[in-house]
Amino acid sequence: MYTIPGHHHVSMLTKHAPSNNQFYQNVLGLRRVKKTVNQDDPSMYHLFYGDLTGSAGTELSFFEMPMVGKTVRGTNAITRIGLLVPSLESLTFWKKRFEQLNVHHGEITKYAGRDALHFEDPEGLRMILINNNGEGVPSSWAPWDESVVEEKHRILGIGTVEITVRSLDKIASLLTDTFGYTEVSRSEQEAIYQSIPGKSFGEIVIKQEEGTPEKPGRGSVHHLAIRVNNDEELQYWDDAVRKRGFRSTGVIDRFYFKSLYFRESNGILFEIATDGPGFTADSTVEELGKALDLPPFLEGRRAEIEEKLTPID
């Protein structure tokens, strides 16, 4: 049986790509590794931020939807995204940085057993900086030396992802019985699962909460993508998802990776995505994220697509 090596990316909604671009590059110090469009609706930007090459497990992606409304928070939604930083000292650095740059944030506290600092991006996306405390990270993660943040405090990649649902049991069964996650802790209203025991880069916190489902808008999370190594593993998981009774999209070639999508019983959208070929499929490492990159099937529409997009930089 195959195992899940961690998170691949998390995708969100933004109302305004230029301000989103400014925050994630100039405040959080991430690299914009790909400026492209939503392949299903090329009228909107799809921006990716991450490490040097946008390695799987470091990618935060945003669909720009200028007409999107405000998020009405509720249950049955992905509710927080954790980002790993090197140390407790890093959390102190980031708290001061957020104070200087007027970023909404809390105090240094604990989250899922680790030192943490809660904050929000300008559109209210709830995030947490988490002390990685010297734990190992995937060998593919590579720092971006041109970050505005000094190396010893830079964001490493994605950590704990929080999901709030009406039925904890249903999603718990999916994670453990189908995907092989380990249950680290469990109470009546909350549980923690790890794809690799002891590693936060594949960790999911599930909270049970009754109420109205979230109404997505700007600053909401669209889906969580989990990693697989290659096409063979992706096909294996497609079969596993279908056998469990979920409706899979089947494998889709996204050019930078191949993936499939399905919704679990609470309505949470999961993507399963391959590591490769990666964002250097149509760009050198040095030029990543600078130009508008389009997958080959959209290249013939470049003039039409560019005409409808508002420049970001």
N, C-alpha and C positions, 0 to 999 in steps of 0.2 A: 504494500500500500504506500502511496505517495504521502508526503507531508507538506504542510504550508510553511514556507520559510519566513513569513512575516507579511507586513503590509506592503502594498505596491504604491498606491497613491490615494488621496482623498480629493474629491471634486466638489466644488461649492458654486454658488451663484453670486455674481456681483452686478451692481447697477452701473458702475462707472469704471471702465478699464484703466484710464489714466491714474486715478487716485489709488486704485488697487495696486497697480504697478509701482507707484511711488512708495506705498506702505511696505510691500513685501520685499522690495529691493533696498530701499533707503532707510527703513526703520528696522526691519528684521534681518536685513543683510543677506537674504537669499539671492541666488542667481536666477534671472529669467532665462530658462533653458530652451523654451520653445514659444514662439509667437505664431499661432496658427489659428484655424477656425474650427468651430463645431462641425464635424464631418457630416452630421445629419441635418444641419441648418447652417450653411456657410455664411449666412448674414451676420453671425455673431462671432466675436473673438473667443478663442480658447487659449488661455495663458497657463503655462506651467512654470513653477519655481522649484528650485531644489539645490543640490550640491553642484560640483563642477560639471557633471554631465547629466544631471537629473536622474541619478541612479534610482532604481526601484527601491522604495522605502523612504525616499526623501522628497517625493513629488507632491506639491500642493497645486491643484489645478482649479481654474476658475472659468466659468462660462459667463460672458458679459451679456446681460439682458437689460437694456436701457429702460424698458417699460415695467420691470419687475417691481412689485410692491414690497411692503414691510413684512417681515416674518412674524407670524403669530405663534409664539412658542407653545409647545404641547408635547404629548407623548408620541410614541411610534416614530421616532426620528433619531438621527445621529446628532448628538447634542454637544459634544466637546471634542477637540482635537489636541492631543498632547504632542509637544515638540521637545526633543531631548537636547539638553545642554550639558557641558562637561562636568560641572561641579556645583556645590552649594555657593561658592564664591561667584559663580556665573549668575545665579539667581539674584544675588545682591547687585551685581553689575546691571542686570536687566531691569531691576526695580528702579534704580537710579535713572537709567536711560528712559524708561517709560515716563518717569516723573518729568524729566527734561523735555520730552517730546509730546507731552500731554496725551499719552495713551492710557485709556481706561484700564485700571488694574487693581488687584487686591494686595494683601500682605503675603509674605512667604509663609506657606502652610504645608500640610501634608495631603497627598492625593495618591490613592492606591498604594499606600505604604512608603511613598517617596517624597522628598522635599519638592515643593511645587510653588509656582507663581501663576495665578489666574490672570488673564487679561482678555481684552476684546479688540478686534480690528475695527476700523472706522464704521463698518456696517453692522456691528454687533455680533459678528461671528465669535463664539466662545472658544477660547483656546487656553492651553496651560503649558508653561515651560516646566519641564521635569528634570530633576537632577539625575543624570545617567550614572554618576558616582563611580566612574572608571569601568563600568561594565563594557563588555565587548560589543561591537556593532558589526554589521555586515562588512566584509572585506572590500566590497565594491564601492562603498561610500568614500568619496574623495572631496576634500575641502576645496572651496573656491577662494583662491588667494586674493582676488580683487574685491572681496566683501568689505563693506564699510565697518564691519564689526571685527575687532581684533581676534586673532586665531583662538586664544585660550577660552573665549566665551561664545564662540559661534554656535549657532544651531547645527546639530549633527544630522538630524533626520526626524522622521515621525515616530512618536512613542505611543502611549496609551490612547486609544480611541474609545469614547464613551457613547453608548447607545441606550436610549430610554424607550421602553416598550411596555405594553399592557401585560404581555405574557412572557415572563422570564423563562419559564420552563420550555416553551416552544423554541426560542432562539438558542437556549442552552443546549438542547438536544441536537440542534443543527450543528453547532460548533464542536461538540464533543463526539457525537456519534457519526457524523458525516465527515467533518473536516479534521478530526483528530486533535482538537485543542485540549489542553489540560486545564481542568478546573482548579484554580489556585485557592480560591476562598468562595464561600457561599453563605449568605444569610437570606432571610425571607424576602428582602427587597433589593438585594444587590449581589452580584457575583463577578469574579474576575477570571478571565480565560487567557491562556498564552499558547500561541502556535508552537513556540519553542520554549520549554520550561526555563524559567529564570530570566527570560529576555523581554524587555519592555517594547522592543521594536515590532513585536507581533502581538501585543497585549490589547485586549478588549474588555472594558468594564460595561456590564449590563445592569441597568437600573430599572426596576419595575415601578410604573407609575400609572395610575388610572387617569382618566380625563379625555379631553378632546385631542385628536391627532394634530400635530403641528401643521400649520399652513405655511408652506415654504415661500420664501421671498429673499430679498437681498441679505447676505450674511448667513444663509442656511446651507446645510450640507446636502448635496444631491446623492452621493453614494460613496461607499468605501470599497476600494479595490484591494484584493489580496493577491499575493504573489504565487506564481508557479514558474518553474524553470524553463519549460519549453512546450512545444506544440503537443507532444505526446501526453504530457501531464495535463494540459488543458483539456484534451479530449477525454481523459480519464475522469476529470471532475465534471465535465458536461454530462457524462453518463451517470455519475453519482447523484448529481442534482436532479436529473430527470427520474431516476429510480426512487428518489425520495418524494416525488410527486409534484415538484415545482416546475413551472414553465420556464425553460431556458431559451434565450435568443438563439442559441447555437453559436458556434465560433464566428467571430467577426474580425476581419483583418483591418486594424487601425493604422497600418503601415509602420508605426513606431513600436507597436506590440500587437499581439492578437489577444482577444478577450471574449468573454461571454457575460451576460447579465441575467440575474433572476431576482425575484422578490421573495423573501421568506414570509412566514405566516403573519407577522405583525405589519408587513408592508415595507420593511427595510430593503432598500435596493443594494445588492452586492454585485460587484464586478469581480471576475477572476481574470488576471492578466499575466501574460508572459513577460519575462525580463527583457527579452530582445525583440527586434534588433536594436532598439534604443533611439535616442534623439540625434545621434550622429549618423543616422541612416541617410540624411540629406544635408548634413552640415559638418564642418570641422569643429573640433572642440572650441577653438578660439572664436568662431563666429556664431556659436549657439545663441539663439534667442534674439539676434539683432535684426534679421530680415523676417518678412512674412513667409513662412514655409507652408507649402500646401502638399498634401499627398498627391501622388501621380494622377489619380482619377479626377482631381479638381484642378490640376494645373492648366488645363485648357480653358478654364473659366476665370483665370487670374484677374484679368482686366475688370470683369464684371464684379468680382468679389472685392477687389481693392477699392473700387469706386464707392461701394456701400459702407466701407469701414472708416471710422474716424481715427486719424493718427493718434497713437498713444504717446510717442516720445516728442 
